[in-house]
Amino acid sequence: ETGSEDIDILPNGLAFISSGLKYPGIKSPAPDKPGELFLMDLNEDNPRAVELRISRGFDLASFNPHGLSTYVD
């Protein structure tokens, strides 16, 4: 609905997607909706983005993701 802000694809084909970035002074299609993180498995025949649940205790109301990176050990 609000588009993706960034994507990071791991070597195993899993893609992490951030969404919901809001810039001050720029109209947002969903101004009251917090940001979200999605996971997509690009190995599937028909991949689809699945929203990742964020742990309790995290200030989700003010979550405004900008950028995304992963670390593979």
For each residue, the residues with C-beta under 8 A, 3 or more apart:
1: 29 30 33
2: 19 20 21 28 29 30 33
3: 19
4: 7 17 18 19 38
5: 18 19 20 21 35 65 66 67 68
6: 17 18 65 66 67 68
7: 4 15 16 17 18 68
8: 15 16 68 69 70
9: 13 14 15 16 42
10: 13 14 15 16 70 72
11: 72
12: 43
13: 9 10 41 42 43
14: 9 10 39 40 41 42
15: 7 8 9 10 39 40 41 42 47
16: 7 8 9 10 37 38 39 68 70
17: 4 6 7 37 38 39 40 49 68
18: 4 5 6 7 21 35 36 37 38 65 66 67 68
19: 2 3 4 5 35 36 37 38 65
20: 2 5 30 33 34 35 36 63 64 65
21: 2 5 18 35 64 65 66
22: 26 28 31 64
23: 26
24:
25:
26: 22 23
27: 31
28: 2 22 31
29: 1 2
30: 1 2 20 33
31: 22 27 28
32:
33: 1 2 20 30
34: 20 60 61 62 63 64
35: 5 18 19 20 21 63 64 65
36: 18 19 20 51 52 63 65
37: 16 17 18 19 51 52 54 65 68
38: 4 16 17 18 19 49 50 51 52
39: 14 15 16 17 49 50 52
40: 14 15 17 47 48 49 50
41: 13 14 15 44 47
42: 9 13 14 15 47
43: 12 13 47
44: 41 47 48
45:
46:
47: 15 40 41 42 43 44
48: 40 44
49: 17 38 39 40
50: 38 39 40
51: 36 37 38
52: 36 37 38 39
53:
54: 37 58 60 63
55: 58
56:
57:
58: 54 55 63
59: 62 63
60: 34 54 63
61: 34
62: 34 59
63: 20 34 35 36 54 58 59 60
64: 20 21 22 34 35
65: 5 6 18 19 20 21 35 36 37 68
66: 5 6 18 21
67: 5 6 18
68: 5 6 7 8 16 17 18 37 65
69: 8
70: 8 10 16
71:
72: 10 11
73:
